[in-house]
Amino acid sequence: MDYHGSIEAYYDAKSHIARYQDEKDIVIFPQESADCTRMAKLSAGRKIGVTMHDAPVEIEATKLKGQHNLSNIALAWKACEEIGRAHV
């Protein structure tokens, strides 16, 4: 927040990632976040929403604390799947 000055400015800056995508791009976003869902809709590319339930592991199988980390795992997992799909 020090850099952006406000949460609104932060989300506006981050929305540029999706805003300047074209139809060949993919945006992977956490569906649990209304702000991220709104930003993803700006993309002209394929939109893939994930939830913590898409994580391939249970949190107890990791050294991470907190169920919220399952969302990060699910996002990384989906990105890896898409990278693998692109290189087949």
C-alpha positions as CSV (number, residue, x, y, z in Angstrom):
1,M,0.0,0.0,0.0
2,D,2.9,2.4,0.5
3,Y,3.6,2.4,-3.2
4,H,0.0,2.6,-4.5
5,G,-1.4,4.9,-1.8
6,S,-4.8,3.2,-1.6
7,I,-6.5,-0.1,-2.1
8,E,-8.4,1.4,-5.1
9,A,-5.1,2.5,-6.7
10,Y,-3.6,-1.0,-6.1
11,Y,-6.5,-2.8,-7.8
12,D,-6.5,-0.3,-10.7
13,A,-2.8,-1.0,-11.2
14,K,-3.3,-4.8,-11.0
15,S,-6.2,-4.7,-13.4
16,H,-3.8,-3.6,-16.2
17,I,-2.6,-7.2,-16.2
18,A,-5.9,-8.4,-17.5
19,R,-6.9,-5.2,-19.3
20,Y,-4.1,-5.5,-21.8
21,Q,-4.4,-9.2,-22.6
22,D,-5.6,-10.4,-25.9
23,E,-7.6,-13.5,-27.0
24,K,-4.5,-15.7,-26.9
25,D,-3.9,-15.0,-23.2
26,I,-5.2,-16.7,-20.1
27,V,-6.1,-15.1,-16.8
28,I,-6.2,-17.4,-13.8
29,F,-7.9,-15.9,-10.8
30,P,-9.3,-16.7,-7.3
31,Q,-13.1,-16.9,-7.7
32,E,-13.5,-16.2,-4.0
33,S,-12.4,-12.6,-4.6
34,A,-15.0,-10.3,-6.1
35,D,-12.2,-7.8,-6.9
36,C,-10.2,-10.4,-8.8
37,T,-13.2,-11.7,-10.6
38,R,-14.0,-8.2,-11.7
39,M,-10.5,-7.7,-12.9
40,A,-10.5,-11.0,-14.8
41,K,-13.5,-9.9,-16.7
42,L,-11.4,-7.1,-18.3
43,S,-9.3,-9.7,-20.1
44,A,-10.1,-10.6,-23.8
45,G,-8.5,-13.9,-23.1
46,R,-9.6,-17.2,-21.6
47,K,-10.7,-16.8,-17.9
48,I,-10.1,-19.6,-15.5
49,G,-11.5,-19.2,-12.0
50,V,-10.3,-21.4,-9.2
51,T,-11.3,-21.9,-5.6
52,M,-9.4,-23.4,-2.6
53,H,-11.3,-26.6,-3.4
54,D,-9.3,-27.0,-6.6
55,A,-6.1,-27.5,-4.7
56,P,-4.6,-30.9,-5.3
57,V,-3.6,-31.4,-1.6
58,E,-5.1,-30.9,1.8
59,I,-3.4,-28.1,3.8
60,E,-2.3,-30.7,6.4
61,A,-0.1,-32.2,3.7
62,T,1.9,-29.0,3.5
63,K,3.9,-27.0,6.0
64,L,1.7,-24.0,5.4
65,K,-0.7,-22.7,8.0
66,G,-4.2,-21.6,7.2
67,Q,-6.8,-22.7,4.8
68,H,-6.4,-19.5,2.8
69,N,-3.1,-20.9,1.4
70,L,-5.1,-23.6,-0.5
71,S,-6.2,-20.8,-2.8
72,N,-2.6,-20.0,-3.6
73,I,-1.8,-23.7,-4.2
74,A,-4.8,-24.0,-6.5
75,L,-3.8,-21.0,-8.5
76,A,-0.2,-22.2,-8.9
77,W,-1.5,-25.7,-9.7
78,K,-3.8,-24.4,-12.4
79,A,-1.0,-22.3,-13.9
80,C,1.3,-25.3,-14.1
81,E,-1.5,-27.3,-15.8
82,E,-2.0,-24.6,-18.4
83,I,1.8,-24.3,-19.0
84,G,2.0,-28.1,-19.5
85,R,-1.0,-28.0,-21.8
86,A,0.7,-25.3,-23.9
87,H,3.8,-27.4,-24.4
88,V,2.2,-30.7,-25.4
